[in-house]
Amino acid sequence: MTDHYAYIGIQSSYVNLGFYHGALLRDPAHLLEGAGRRLRHIKIRALNEAKSPAVVALLREAIDDRKKHSPSA
């Protein structure tokens, strides 16, 4: 899990967009769900939700964070 930043879990009525280090991400829109030490996820029920600026910002932050902490960086 060190180099990975996100995962997609397909459910019957939504898609989970999960973040392996989501607890460390800024989330001003309060989209992230979960209570684990690190993992957080967003339930996406429509394509327009996936394209929202808040979701894009979380993805960019997660990618940037993993680049900073990756042994291969």
Secondary structure, DSSP 8 states (H G I E B T S, - for coil): --S--EEEEE-SS-EEEEETTGGGS--TT---B--SSS-EEEEE-SHHHHTSHHHHHHHHHHHHHHHHH-TT-
